[in-house]
């Protein structure tokens, strides 16, 4: 399995629901915090399907693009 590393940043918002509401309010820092919080977990999950690092990163980025595009439904 490809080791997945993500920079660790601490967000003042820890609760996932609060992060999603902040994303819905176009808070880009909240989207970054959500991305950093779940990147490694998603990478490990996706690595079960594809071992290629490039595919894993593309799937994760596509996932967060979908979150961004659907942010109006979070509030």
C-alpha positions in Angstrom: 0.0 0.0 0.0 1.2 3.5 -0.8 1.9 5.5 2.4 -0.4 8.5 2.6 0.7 11.6 4.3 -1.1 14.8 4.9 0.0 18.0 6.5 -1.5 18.3 9.9 -3.3 21.6 10.5 -5.6 22.3 13.4 -8.8 24.0 12.7 -10.7 26.1 15.2 -13.8 24.1 14.1 -13.6 20.5 15.0 -17.2 19.3 14.7 -17.9 17.9 11.2 -21.4 19.4 11.1 -19.9 22.8 11.9 -17.3 22.3 9.2 -20.0 21.5 6.7 -22.0 24.5 7.6 -18.9 26.7 7.2 -18.3 25.1 3.8 -21.9 25.9 2.9 -21.1 29.5 3.8 -18.2 29.5 1.3 -15.5 29.3 4.0 -12.5 27.9 2.1 -10.6 27.3 5.3 -13.3 25.0 6.5 -13.1 23.0 3.3 -9.3 22.8 3.7 -9.8 21.6 7.3 -12.3 19.0 6.2 -9.9 17.9 3.4 -7.0 17.6 5.8 -9.1 15.8 8.4 -10.3 13.1 6.1 -7.5 12.8 3.5 -5.6 9.9 5.1 -8.8 8.0 6.0 -10.1 8.3 2.4 -6.8 7.4 0.9 -6.7 4.2 2.8 -10.2 3.4 1.8 -9.6 4.1 -1.9 -6.4 2.2 -1.8 -8.4 -1.0 -1.4 -9.7 -0.4 -4.9 -6.6 1.0 -6.6 -3.0 1.0 -5.4 -2.0 3.8 -7.8 -1.2 7.0 -5.9 -2.3 9.2 -8.8 -5.7 7.5 -8.9 -6.1 7.8 -5.2 -5.4 11.5 -5.2 -7.7 12.1 -8.1 -10.6 10.3 -6.5 -10.1 12.2 -3.2 -9.9 15.5 -5.1 -13.1 14.6 -7.1 -14.8 13.8 -3.8 -14.0 17.2 -2.3 -15.0 18.9 -5.6 -18.4 17.2 -5.2 -18.6 18.5 -1.6 -17.8 22.0 -2.8 -20.4 21.8 -5.6 -23.1 20.5 -3.3 -22.3 22.8 -0.4 -25.7 24.6 -0.5 -27.3 21.4 0.8 -25.3 21.5 4.0 -26.8 24.5 5.7 
